[in-house]
Each structure stands twice: as structure tokens, then as C-alpha cells.
Amino acid sequence: MKVERKVLKSISELSMFKYVLVSYLIFFILFVIIFAVAALLGWAMLATSGLTVQDLIGSFFPGINLAGMIGGLGGGVLGTVLFIIIGLVASVFAAAMAAFVTWILNVVLKIVGGIELRFVPSKNINTDKSPLEEKYEQNIFESKPNNR
């Protein structure tokens, strides 16, 4: 099988920063949405049963003052906004860390001369044969006759 060989000499730190930043932001937004829905469903189930979160946690851990702990975090809207801001800043720091690791990788690539990548050449998409049929024909034509 023919293989195209190419050497990777470096990776753009800026493109890696942008890629990781967008990825982390997407996962952060999904995290916020999933846990917000879970919290609303949990709150709705507790509200219909007549319990509060304080009652539920107090039954498992007696003596814990949940209202005081939540009040210390800012509570309600302020705590939620603080959580989102911290998550966004963490996404930027994670992207910066990925860019730094990419820079280190580029230094190593310069020292060792790059990484060899092997690519299978692209085939004609408009073919009537399935890949399995092509592989079968390739094996028939490339195999040597069995001399006994």
C-alpha cells in the first residue's frame, strides 16, 4: 500500500489557543445547562414533596447550616454569576496552558527534527466497488502463486 509521508515541524500556538478556548467554553456552557436543568428538576421534586434542601441535607448531616454556607458564597444570583465568571476565567487559563504546552511541543519538534506522519493517499470517491471488493482484488493481484 502506498503511503504519503509528511513531517510535522510545528503547530501554531494561537490556533491551539483558539481551539482549546472554544472547546472549553462549549463544554462549560453544556455543564452549566445540564446542571441547571438537574437542579431545577431536583428543586421541583423537593418542592412538590414539601421538603427543602436544608431539610434534606439536615437529615443526612445533622447540624450543618446550609443557609449560612450559601450566604457566604454570595447566594442566589450573585453566587451564580460568580460561578460563571470563574468558569469563563478558568477556560481562558486552560487555553493558555494548552498554548504553553504547544510551545513546549514545538521546541521539542525543533530539537528532534519533527514527527513523521503517514497518510493514505485519497482514492477516487466515484467508484462502483466497495472497499472490501477492492481489498479482495488487491490481495489477488499482489499474492504470489503457491509453489509446493
C-alpha positions in Angstrom: 0.0 0.0 0.0 1.3 3.4 -0.9 1.7 5.9 2.0 2.3 9.6 1.8 4.9 10.6 4.4 4.9 14.2 5.7 6.9 15.7 8.6 5.2 17.9 11.2 7.6 20.6 12.1 5.4 22.9 14.3 1.9 23.7 15.5 0.6 27.2 15.7 0.2 28.3 19.4 -2.5 30.8 18.5 -4.6 28.2 16.6 -4.3 25.8 19.5 -5.3 28.5 22.0 -8.4 29.3 20.0 -9.3 25.6 19.5 -9.0 24.8 23.2 -10.7 28.0 24.3 -13.8 27.3 22.1 -13.8 23.7 23.2 -13.6 24.5 26.9 -16.3 27.2 26.5 -18.6 24.8 24.8 -18.1 22.2 27.5 -18.6 24.8 30.2 -21.8 26.0 28.7 -23.1 22.4 28.4 -22.0 21.8 32.0 -24.0 24.9 33.2 -27.1 23.9 31.2 -27.1 20.3 32.3 -26.6 21.1 36.0 -29.1 23.9 35.8 -31.7 21.6 34.4 -30.8 18.9 37.0 -31.0 21.5 39.8 -34.4 22.7 38.6 -35.8 19.2 38.4 -34.4 18.4 41.8 -35.8 21.6 43.3 -39.2 20.9 41.6 -39.3 17.4 43.1 -38.4 18.7 46.5 -41.0 21.5 46.3 -43.8 19.1 45.4 -42.9 16.8 48.3 -42.9 19.7 50.7 -39.2 19.4 51.6 -36.5 22.0 51.4 -32.8 21.5 50.6 -32.0 22.4 54.2 -34.3 19.6 55.5 -32.8 17.1 53.1 -29.2 17.9 53.9 -30.0 18.2 57.6 -31.4 14.7 57.6 -28.1 13.3 56.3 -25.7 15.6 58.1 -27.4 17.0 61.3 -26.1 20.3 62.5 -25.0 21.7 59.1 -26.3 25.2 58.4 -26.7 25.3 54.7 -28.2 28.8 54.6 -25.0 30.1 56.3 -22.7 28.3 53.8 -24.7 29.5 50.8 -24.9 33.0 52.2 -21.1 33.0 52.5 -20.8 32.3 48.7 -23.0 35.2 47.8 -26.1 33.1 47.4 -28.7 33.2 44.7 -27.9 35.3 41.6 -24.6 36.7 42.9 -23.3 33.2 43.6 -24.4 32.0 40.1 -22.8 35.0 38.4 -19.6 34.4 40.4 -19.6 30.7 39.4 -20.0 31.6 35.7 -17.2 34.2 35.8 -14.9 31.8 37.5 -15.7 29.2 34.9 -15.0 31.6 32.0 -11.7 32.7 33.5 -10.8 29.0 34.1 -11.5 28.3 30.4 -9.1 31.1 29.3 -6.4 29.8 31.7 -6.8 26.3 30.4 -6.5 27.5 26.8 -3.4 29.5 27.8 -1.9 26.3 29.4 -2.6 24.4 26.2 -0.8 27.1 24.1 2.1 26.9 26.5 2.2 23.1 26.1 2.1 23.5 22.4 5.0 25.9 22.6 7.0 23.2 24.5 6.0 20.7 21.9 7.3 23.0 19.2 10.6 23.3 21.0 10.9 19.5 21.2 9.9 19.2 17.5 12.8 21.6 16.5 15.2 19.5 18.6 14.2 16.2 17.1 13.5 17.4 13.6 9.8 16.8 13.6 7.3 14.0 13.7 6.8 11.8 10.6 3.1 11.4 9.8 1.8 8.8 7.3 -1.2 9.4 5.2 -3.1 7.0 3.0 -3.5 8.6 -0.4 -7.0 9.6 -1.2 -9.0 7.4 -3.5 -11.4 8.3 -6.2 -14.8 8.7 -4.5 -16.8 7.8 -7.6 -16.1 4.1 -7.5 -18.5 1.3 -8.1 -16.7 -1.2 -5.9 -16.9 -1.4 -2.2 -13.7 -1.1 -0.1 -14.0 -4.8 0.7 -14.1 -5.7 -3.1 -11.1 -3.5 -3.8 -9.1 -5.1 -0.9 -10.0 -8.6 -2.3 -8.8 -7.7 -5.8 -5.7 -6.1 -4.4 -4.8 -9.3 -2.5 -5.4 -11.5 -5.6 -3.1 -9.4 -7.8 -0.4 -8.9 -5.2 -0.3 -12.5 -3.9 2.3 -14.8 -5.3 1.4 -18.3 -6.6 1.9 -21.0 -4.0 4.8 -23.2 -5.1 4.7 -26.6 -3.4 
